[in-house]
Amino acid sequence: MKKRLILLLTMTALAGLAALGCSKKNIDTAKVREAFQSLTGEAKQNLDEGLAAIDQSNYVAAVKPLNKVAFLAKLNKDQRLLLMDTIATTEAKAAKQK
């Protein structure tokens, strides 16, 4: 549990730092869905919820479910990097929406 919390905090911090350089990127939700086809259960529901919010340009609502995916799912290196980039871009766009 402690390791997951540290991982989540680290990923959030990295996502925040990456947001500075990624704020103008568009989010390819189809690419994200394809990369995470193996997800099941709560992680899959959170991913779908977050990506649906992105598709509707509701970036504020997308941040929390995507962070939950980072916490709940076992990810390989490529998935982790894609998710971190997606979260960073989403957070940057959410900051502009507030």
LOLUMVO-447869 format. One record per atom (N, C-alpha, C): residue in one letter; x, y negated, z negated. Coordinates in steps of 0.001 Angstrom, whole numbers, padded with zeros to 6 digits, always signed. Atoms other than C-alpha are relative to their C-alpha. Example, Ala and Ser with C-alpha at 12.3 -4.5 7.8 and 13.67 -1.06 7.14 Angstrom:
BEGIN
a+000890+001190+000000 a+012300+004500-007800 a+000900-001200+000000 s-000820+001190+000060 s+013670+001060-007140 s-000770-001090-000730 
# end
This chain:
BEGIN
m+000825+001187+000000 m+000000+000000+000000 m+000869-001251+000000 k-000886+001160+000091 k+002784-002403-000928 k+000744-000208+001320 k-000703+000093-001281 k+004651-001605+002291 k-000904-000581+001081 r+000936+000518-001003 r+001555-002305+004373 r-000250-001488-000200 l+000200+001422+000286 l+001030-005626+002627 l+001200-000809+000470 i-001217+000680-000457 i+004630-006609+003297 i+000036-000047+001521 l+000042-000039-001460 l+004264-005518+006918 l-001000-001016+000541 l+001021+000948-000450 l+001074-007536+007300 l+000481-001439-000163 l-000500+001354+000227 l+002652-010644+005777 l+001124-000341+000972 t-001091+000225-000941 t+005741-010255+007951 t-000534-000234+001403 m+000564+000148-001336 m+003685-009815+011097 m-000729-001334+000139 t+000706+001277-000042 t+001553-012837+010222 t+000988-001152+000111 a-001020+001051-000072 a+004652-014957+009648 a+000635-000050+001380 l-000583-000043-001339 l+006211-013802+012913 l-000980-000516+001045 a+001019+000467-000941 a+002948-014434+014713 a-000119-001520-000060 g+000061+001445+000143 g+002848-017941+013316 g+001173-000693+000655 l-001190+000574-000644 l+006391-018640+014451 l-000077+000124+001515 a+000102-000210-001443 a+005736-017178+017862 a-001075-000894+000616 a+001080+000843-000507 a+002624-019339+018182 a+000520-001314+000565 l-000560+001252-000498 l+004789-022366+018719 l+000389+000103+001467 g-000422-000165-001376 g+006091-020943+021972 g-001033+000658+000890 c+000968-000781-000765 c+003014-019019+023053 c-001357-000679+000150 s+001324+000588+000087 s+000194-021496+022669 s-000671-000242+001347 k+000620+000278-001299 k-000363-022055+026395 k-000306+001255+000799 k+000233-001247-000712 k-000574-018404+027355 k-001467+000403-000059 n+001317-000607+000019 n-003817-016762+028323 n+000132+001406-000552 i-000011-001328+000605 i-004725-013545+026569 i-000676+000966+000956 d+000528-001022-000900 d-005197-010548+028847 d-000624+001107-000845 t+000650-000973+000882 t-007767-008605+026825 t-000084+001389+000636 a+000027-001310-000671 a-007940-005839+029439 a+001304+000751-000246 k-001306-000613+000261 k-004219-005200+028956 k+000074+000503-001443 v-000006-000399+001411 v-004677-005071+025190 v-000883+001228-000199 r+000896-001162+000122 r-007634-002691+025466 r+000661+001269+000551 e-000667-001153-000612 e-005631-000416+027745 e+001105+000551-000899 a-001113-000421+000854 a-002669-000328+025353 a-000464+000678-001281 f+000493-000526+001274 f-004867+000604+022391 f-001150+000986+000176 q+001069-000969-000247 q-007118+003272+023915 q-000025+001124-001027 s-000078-001114+000942 s-005938+005791+021323 s-000529-000344-001390 l+000519+000384+001317 l-007316+003810+018361 l-001354+000638-000250 t+001289-000546+000388 t-010230+005271+016455 t-000459-000678-001293 g+000535+000439+001280 g-012457+004373+013541 g-000027-001509-000186 e+000082+001410+000379 e-012248+001044+011756 e+000965-000871+000802 a-000967+000767-000785 a-009131-000063+013628 a-000549-000292+001393 k+000610+000180-001329 k-010939+000437+016960 k-001118-001041-000053 q+001087+000969+000144 q-013971-001516+015721 q+000545-001414-000161 n-000594+001320+000200 n-011784-004396+014553 n+000629-000525+001281 l-000593+000423-001265 l-009898-004472+017838 l-001089-000464+000969 d+001097+000365-000898 d-013144-004522+019822 d-000632-001324-000414 e+000587+001241+000502 e-014535-007291+017597 e+000903-001201+000318 g-000939+001079-000270 g-011403-009405+017956 g+000086-000345+001481 l-000098+000242-001437 l-011159-008976+021720 l-001300-000566+000572 a+001274+000570-000444 a-014865-009696+022179 a-000050-001490-000335 a-000038+001414+000382 a-014371-012966+020289 a+000920-000784+000937 i-000915+000662-000936 i-011419-013816+022535 i-000680-000180+001347 d+000710+000089-001281 d-013505-013072+025623 d-001024-001137-000006 q+000979+001087+000139 q-016043-015606+024298 q+000673-001318-000382 s-000793+001181+000374 s-013246-018132+023561 s-000243-000439-001440 n+000186+000276+001425 n-014007-017905+019833 n+001247+000518-000736 y-001291-000446+000507 y-010381-017674+018723 y+000046+000042-001521 v+000029+000019+001464 v-011096-018538+015080 v-000552+001330-000523 a+000618-001256+000424 a-013331-015464+014743 a+000837+001217+000373 a-000793-001138-000465 a-010781-013246+016512 a+001202+000307-000890 v-001246-000174+000761 v-007866-013752+014118 v-000127+001079-001075 k+000138-000935+001124 k-009165-011792+011105 k-000077+001464+000450 p+000055-001406-000419 p-010144-008584+012946 p+001319+000498+000607 l-001274-000422-000582 l-006851-008529+014868 l+001043+000232-001085 n-000917-000224+001117 n-004896-008893+011627 n-000320+001299-000722 k+000387-001273+000613 k-006891-005974+010216 k+000550+001178+000797 v-000553-001068-000842 v-005798-003846+013172 v+001478+000193-000328 a-001424-000083+000335 a-002174-004672+012359 a+000204+000714-001321 f-000110-000618+001319 f-002791-003505+008796 f-000440+001460+000014 l+000609-001327+000056 l-004883-000388+009495 l+000649+001042+000912 a-000396-000962-001033 a-003383+001199+012592 a+001491+000330-000051 k-001391-000399-000233 k-000197+003157+013103 k+000309-000332+001450 l-000290+000480-001341 l+001372+001465+016105 l+001419+000348+000401 n-001363-000174-000487 n+004344+002231+018285 n+000587-001393+000247 k-000697+001280-000155 k+006875-000487+019077 k-000678-000901+001044 d+000634+000794-001058 d+005200-001623+022317 d-001354-000545-000447 q+001301+000445+000487 q+001769-001770+020703 q+000166-001110-001040 r-000237+000997+001043 r+003137-003700+017729 r+000365-001352+000615 l-000407+001248-000645 l+004807-006272+019990 l-001167-000665+000730 l+001158+000540-000711 l+001694-006681+022132 l-001002-000583-000976 l+000947+000494+000990 l-000512-007057+019065 l+000512-001278-000654 m-000571+001203+000611 m+001849-009584+017467 m-000107-001195+000950 d+000108+001065-000990 d+001910-011618+020679 d-001449-000461+000146 t+001416+000322-000105 t-001874-011460+020940 t-000462-000799-001214 i+000371+000714+001215 i-002294-012557+017317 i+000592-001411+000013 a-000649+001317-000029 a+000203-015404+017752 a-000719-000956+000951 t+000691+000837-000984 t-001530-016702+020858 t-001394-000360-000493 t+001348+000240+000526 t-004945-016338+019233 t+000041-001030-001120 e-000112+000967+001110 e-003818-018225+016102 e+000282-001405+000542 a-000310+001311-000578 a-002399-021035+018233 a-001251-000620+000625 k+001229+000503-000610 k-005637-021339+020173 k-001064-000306-001052 a+000954+000239+001093 a-007677-021098+016948 a+000311-001324-000696 a-000387+001261+000639 a-005703-023997+015455 a-000498-001197+000799 k+000502+001082-000850 k-006763-026132+018402 k-001518-000109-000055 q+001461+000002+000071 q-010429-025133+017939 q-000524-000625-001269 k+000487+000460+001314 k-010670-026160+014294 k-000236-001479-000027 
# end
